[in-house]
Amino acid sequence: MTTAMPLTNNSQLSVNVTTKSQEQSLYQSSGAIVAAIVVGVIIIFTVVLLILKTYNRRMRVRRELEPKASKLAVPPPLGHNSHSLAQQPTVTFIPVDIHMHSR
């Protein structure tokens, strides 16, 4: 016993096929859009990282080349005697090699 499939109208069949092809093209185009966005984000992150790396390198070179300010500089004295020309004593620390043995 075979059952006969009902015949469908050709216009209804063509509408169904065009709807599926439109859905497929919509899915494919949305996938392409998502892929393009992901690639764009990766490119932007790469460019930002390269810019930061270059900036960091320039700042490090600039810090190494500029003259070092003395950290032992004595601030001017405050109070009633601030106009006096008296010199403040400075302490200079000279590191000594700990491993050197004296005999």
C-alpha positions as CSV (number, residue, x, y, z in Angstrom):
1,M,0.0,0.0,0.0
2,T,1.5,3.2,-1.1
3,T,0.1,6.5,-0.1
4,A,0.1,9.2,-2.7
5,M,1.6,12.6,-1.7
6,P,-0.7,15.5,-2.3
7,L,0.5,17.6,-5.2
8,T,1.5,21.1,-4.3
9,N,1.0,24.2,-6.4
10,N,4.1,25.3,-8.3
11,S,3.8,28.9,-7.1
12,Q,3.7,27.7,-3.5
13,L,6.8,25.6,-4.1
14,S,8.8,28.5,-5.6
15,V,7.8,30.8,-2.7
16,N,9.1,28.1,-0.2
17,V,12.4,27.8,-2.1
18,T,12.9,31.5,-2.3
19,T,12.2,31.9,1.4
20,K,14.7,29.2,2.3
21,S,17.4,30.7,0.0
22,Q,16.7,34.1,1.5
23,E,17.1,32.7,5.0
24,Q,20.3,30.9,4.0
25,S,21.8,34.0,2.5
26,L,20.7,36.0,5.6
27,Y,22.5,33.4,7.9
28,Q,25.6,33.4,5.7
29,S,25.8,37.2,5.5
30,S,25.3,37.5,9.3
31,G,28.1,35.0,9.8
32,A,30.3,37.0,7.5
33,I,29.4,40.2,9.4
34,V,30.3,38.5,12.8
35,A,33.6,37.3,11.3
36,A,34.4,40.7,10.0
37,I,33.7,42.3,13.4
38,V,35.9,39.7,15.2
39,V,38.8,40.3,12.7
40,G,38.3,44.1,13.2
41,V,38.5,43.8,17.0
42,I,41.6,41.7,16.8
43,I,43.3,44.2,14.4
44,I,42.3,47.1,16.8
45,F,43.7,45.3,19.8
46,T,47.0,44.6,17.9
47,V,47.4,48.2,16.9
48,V,46.7,49.4,20.4
49,L,49.3,47.0,21.8
50,L,51.9,48.1,19.3
51,I,51.2,51.8,20.1
52,L,51.6,51.1,23.8
53,K,54.8,49.1,23.3
54,T,56.3,51.9,21.2
55,Y,55.2,54.6,23.7
56,N,56.7,52.5,26.6
57,R,60.0,52.1,24.7
58,R,60.2,55.9,24.0
59,M,59.4,56.8,27.6
60,R,62.1,54.3,28.9
61,V,64.7,55.8,26.5
62,R,63.8,59.3,27.5
63,R,64.1,58.4,31.2
64,E,67.5,56.8,30.6
65,L,68.8,59.8,28.7
66,E,67.6,62.6,30.9
67,P,70.0,63.7,33.7
68,K,69.2,62.2,37.0
69,A,68.1,64.6,39.7
70,S,69.9,64.2,43.0
71,K,67.6,62.5,45.6
72,L,69.8,63.8,48.4
73,A,69.1,67.5,47.7
74,V,68.4,69.4,50.9
75,P,65.3,71.6,50.9
76,P,65.8,75.2,52.0
77,P,65.4,75.7,55.7
78,L,62.0,77.1,56.9
79,G,61.3,79.5,59.7
80,H,62.9,82.7,61.0
81,N,66.4,81.9,59.7
82,S,65.3,81.1,56.2
83,H,67.4,84.0,54.8
84,S,70.6,82.8,56.4
85,L,73.4,81.5,54.1
86,A,74.4,78.7,56.5
87,Q,75.2,75.4,54.8
88,Q,73.3,72.3,55.9
89,P,75.5,69.3,56.5
90,T,75.1,66.5,53.8
91,V,75.7,62.9,54.4
92,T,77.2,60.7,51.6
93,F,76.7,57.0,51.8
94,I,79.4,54.9,50.2
95,P,78.5,51.2,49.9
96,V,81.1,48.7,51.1
97,D,81.6,45.3,49.6
98,I,80.4,42.9,52.3
99,H,82.2,39.9,51.0
100,M,85.7,41.5,51.1
101,H,87.8,39.9,53.9
102,S,90.4,41.9,55.7
103,R,93.5,39.9,56.8
